């Protein structure tokens, strides 16, 4: 049994999701590699204490430096706001800690480059939270594409719509300020679509090479706080992007944080010459598939997530029951624990997160300047 000692920085709702994922690892995977809840830090002491009580962290502190410099911590998990990522991640790398970082990696491609360089120099294992890649039906979708079930891939279309800012009376948070968030819907949501595109069609269409984007801040002011004076919003509420891929094919993405009645609606469609697949995260365990040329059986059929798909069987031994988002967090948590134990890098490590930030930076530049932008020029 290999124990990996966890230090969580940020005990808010996302930190709780991460901790839940690690908590479920032993139940799902046994004792080959086991997380130990060593320390949790949050500037709000009550939040740190609550996480300690909930998950059994041995220490609860208010200063993240105490976690990064703790000799008993092997793996630092960063779930704090975007503007803090660079300082914390670089310090963790310099302290020789392995790292999990929430996406976006930072507030800019330049900051992300510095994080990536620090991680590479330190030789530590890392992971960026592109969680949807770990969903078992995504693994199955990738296998279908690479097996040729869809034929030649023609296009990728992705959309990520959320409603957490749909009400213009909702007060400002750090997400509405560019100095704290970098961008809005672009960095928060579109980065997931870029990562899924790489995973699913990267081996056939290649990476995204050029982008043309438009964005909009629909609600240019919000109350600074509940009942407070209005404050200016300088991050994007929604963005639409045209894409060009390495092999010349085109695609599109869009993201919105102001989509009414859509708490979390991430979906994509991949069109091929022999078939089409569709996915909607609101139906986490389903993939829709249509075979081209079968006129007698035209239309989409539903492929249910099952024990033959990815790591589904670790969380449900029966087909049809499905698994949850928290279980997918467990799959991701196990992947970083196993990588640390084996000393082997992951596919969605911090250098990869830096690449995604460059793609998003090209989208930002395009939206600001109103033109096509090549990713390798950013």
N, C-alpha and C positions, 0 to 999 in steps of 0.2 A: 504493500500500500504506500502510495506517494501522497504526502500532504502538501498542499499549496495554501499558504497563509494570505488571506485577503485583507486589503486595506481599502475601504470604501470612502471616497471623498464626495460628499453631496448626498444628503439623506432625504431628498425630496421624493416626488412621485416616481421619477425615472430611476433614482437610486434604489427605491423599493422594488421596482421591476427587476433590476439587475440582481439585487440580493435574493429575491425569490427564485431567480434562475439558478444561482449557485446553490441555494438551499435544496433545490430539487435534484441536484446532480447525483447525490448518493443514492437516493431512492430509485432513480432511473438507470444508473450505470454501475451500481455496486461500489466496491472499495478499491478499484484499481488506482484511481486518483481522486483525492477527497479534498474539498475546500474547507479551510479552517477560518472561521470568522474572527479575525484578529483585532481589527481596529476600524472605527468609523469616525469621520470628522464632518461637522457641519457648523457654520457660524452661529446657527440657532441651537443652543444647547439642548433644548427640549426635543428637537428633531433628532439629534444624535443619540440622546438617551432612549427615545422611542425605538429607533433602529436597533440599538443595543438590546433592549428588552425583547423585541420581536424576533430577532435573528440570532441572538446569543453572542454578539461581538464581545470580546474580552475587555476592550477599552472603548470609551467614547470621549472625544475631544472636540474642541472648537477651532483649532488651528490645523489646516491641512499639512503644514510642515511637519507636524508631529507624526503624521502617518507616513509621509514620504521618507522621513529619516528614521523611522522605527526599524531596528534591526530584525524584528520578528515578522516583518511584512515582506512577502515575496512578490505579490501582484497588487498593483495600485489600480483601482477602478475609478475613473473620473466621470462624474455625472453632473458637474457644475455648469453654470451658464457659459456660453461660447467664449466670452472675452477672457475667461480664466484658464482655458485649456492650455494655452501655450506655456505659461509660466509653470503651471503644475506639472504638465507632461515632461517638459525639459528638465525640471528639477528631479522628477522621478527617474528619468533615464540616467541622469548624472549620478543618481544614488544607486544605480544598478538594479532598479526595480523593473519587472515586466509590467506592461501597461495595457489596460482597456480604456478607450476614450469614446465618449459619446460623439456622434456626428452633429453638425459639421466639425471637422477637426479643429478649426479656429475661426477667426473673423476674416481671414484673408489668405490668399495663396502664399504670400510671402511668410506669414507666421507659420503656416502649415509646412513650408519648406524647412524652416528652422527646427520644428518638432521632428520632422522626418530625419534630418541630418543628425540630430541628437540621439535618436533611437538607433540609427545605423551605426554611429560611432560607438555607442555603448554596447551594441550587440545584444540587446534585450528583445524578447518576444513581445509582440503587440497585436492588438485587434481594435478595429473601429466598428462601431455599432451599426452595421448594415444588416439589421436583424432579419429582414424579409428573405434574404438569400438562404437562411437556414430552414425555412419552412419546407417540410418533406415534399409537398406537391411541386415546389419549385425545382427540387432535385429531379423529380420525375419529368417535369417539362424540359429541363436541360437534356436529359437522356433521350427523350423523344426527338428533340431537334437534332442532336448529334447522331442519332440512329438513322436519320433521314425521313422520319415519318411526315414531316411537313414539306419535304422536298427542298428546293432552293428558297431561302428566306428572302422575302421581298421587302418587308418593313416591320418596324417596331413602333407601337404607339403606347404611351404610358400617361396616366393621369393620377395625381394624388390630391384629393380634395378633402379639406377639413373645415370644421365650423367653429374652432376655438376663438376666432376673431370676427365671427359673422355679425355679432351684435355691436354696433358702433358705440354703444354706451359702456361697453366693457372697458375698465380702466387700463391705462398703460402698464406694461411690464417691460422687462429688459429686452424682450423680443421686438419691441417697437422702435428701439433706438439703435441706429447703425453702429455707434461706437461700442455697443455691448454685444450685438447680435451679428454684425457684418451685413447680412441680408436677411430677408424675411422668409417668405414661402420658398424662395430659391434654395437657400442653404438648408432650411429645416426639412423640406419635403422633396424637392427635385433631386437632391443628392442620392436619395434612395432609388429613384428611377434610373439614374446614371449607373449605379451599382448593379441593379437588376439587368439592365441592358447589357452590360459587360458579361455578366454571368450567363445569360441566356443566348445571346446572339453574337457574343464576342468572338467565338471560334468560327463563325460563318460570315458575318458582315464586318467583323473587326471592331475596333474602337471608334468612338465619335471623334471626328477630325475637325469639323467646322459647325458653327451654330449661328442661328439668327433668332434673336429673342425680342419680345416686347413685354413690358411689365407695367403694373399699375398699382398705385396706392389708393384704393377706393375711398377709404376713410382717413382723410389726411390729418384729422385731429381726434383725440380721445381724451377723456378726463384723466388728468395726471394721477389721480387716485379717486376712490369712490366719493362722489359728491364734490370733487375738486375742480379747479380751473382747467380749461382745455390745454393740451400740450400737442406739439407737432410730431407726427409720425414720419420717420424718414427711412423705413424699410418697406419692401414690396408686399402687398397683400395677395397678388396673383401674377403669374407669369406664364407665357406661352412661347414655346421654342420649336423651331424647325431644326432638323439635324441632318448632317451628312456623315456617312460611315466610310471606313477605309476602302471598302470594295465598291464605292460609288452609290450604294443604295441610300435612300432617304428615310427619315422617320420624324416623329414628333413627340413632345412631352408638354405637359402643363401641370401646374400646381396652384392651389389656392388655400388660403387659411380663412376665407370668408364665404365658404360654400354652405349656405343654410341647410340644415337638416342632414348634414354629412359629418358626423363626429370624426370618423376616420375611414375614408373611402379611397384606397389605393388600388388601381386596376391597370391591366395592360392587355394588349392584343398583339399577337405575332402572326403575320400573314406569310404563308409559304405557297409554293406552286402545287403542293399535294395536300395541304391541310392548314388549319388555323387553330390556334389555342387562345383561350381567354382566361383571365384570372381576376378575381375581385377579393380583396382581403377580408371583406365583410362575410365572405363564405370561405373561411380560412382553409378548410379541408377539401375544397373542390377545385377541379380544373375542367374547363369546358373545351371540347375538342370536336372539330368538324373535318371530315375527310372529303377532299375535293374529288369530283368525278363519279361519286356513287349516287346517281340520281334517285334510285329507289329508297335510299336511306338518307336523304338530304337533311341538313340541319345539324345542330349541335347536340352532342351527348355529354353527360356529366361523368367525369372520372372522379370517384371518391378516394380521398386519401386513405391509404391502407398500409399494412405491415410490410409491403414490398417497396415502399417509398421512403428513401432516406432513412432517418432515425425515428420514424413514427412508432415502430415497434417497441422502442424503449419507454414510451409513455402510454401506449395503449396496445394491449396484446390482441384486441379484437378489432376487426374491420367494422366500419360503420359508426363507431363511437366518436371518432374524431379526437383531436388534441387541441389545446388552447394556446393563446399567445404566450402565456407564462411558460408553457412547455417548450415553445420555440426558444424562449429566453434560456431555458435549461439546456437545449441543444447547443446554443451559442456558448454558454458558460462552460460546458464540457469541452468544447473545441479549444478554448484558450487554456484551460487547465491541462488538457492532454498535450497541447503544443509546448507549454512550459515544462511539463514533466519529460517530454521527449526531446526538447531542445530544437524543435522544427518549426519554421515560420508558417504563418497562415496566409490564405489567399487574400484576406481583407485586413492586412496589417496597416500600420501607420504610413509607410511609404505608399501603399495603394490609396489610403485616404488622402494623401497629398495629391495624387493624380486626379482623384475625383474633385478636389478643391480647384485644380487647374481648369477642369472642364466647366465647373460652376463659375469660375472667374471669367472664362470666355463668354459664358451666357450673360453675366453681369455687364461686361464690357460692351457686348452687342446691344443689350437693352438700353444702356446709357448713350451709345453712339449711333444707334439706328442702322447697323450694318452687319454683314456676315463677319465672323471672327474665327480665325483658325486657332485651335487649341494649342498647337505647338508654338504659337507666337505669344502666348501668355506666360 
